[in-house]
Amino acid sequence: MGQQEARGKARKLTGRIKEAAGIVTGNSALEREGARQRAAGATEETLGRARRRVAEVVDRVAKAIKA
């Protein structure tokens, strides 16, 4: 797992916690902030995963060309 993917997971988890805290306390601003942070984290995680997969494919192609 790359750094971007890990940061995304952490941000997504933090967002979930904030969103839940907002729901429990009735703080709609905290709930919205958590939802935005969770969505941003999910996007960052997905981008990190895509970058990692592209790098894996490039490595496989490079190895196939060398062989």
C-alpha positions, 0 to 999 in steps of 0.5 A: 500500500502506497502513502497516498492510499494510506493517507486516504484510508486515514482521512476516510476513517477520521471523516467517519468518526467526525460524521458519527460524532455529528450525528450523535451530538446533533451537530450538523456542521460536524456531520457535513465536515465528516462526510466531506472528509470521508468522501475526500479520503475515499477519492484519495484512497482510490487514486492511490490504489490506481497509481499502485496498480498502474505501476505494477502493470508498467513493471510487468511490461518492463520485465516482459520486454527485457525477457 
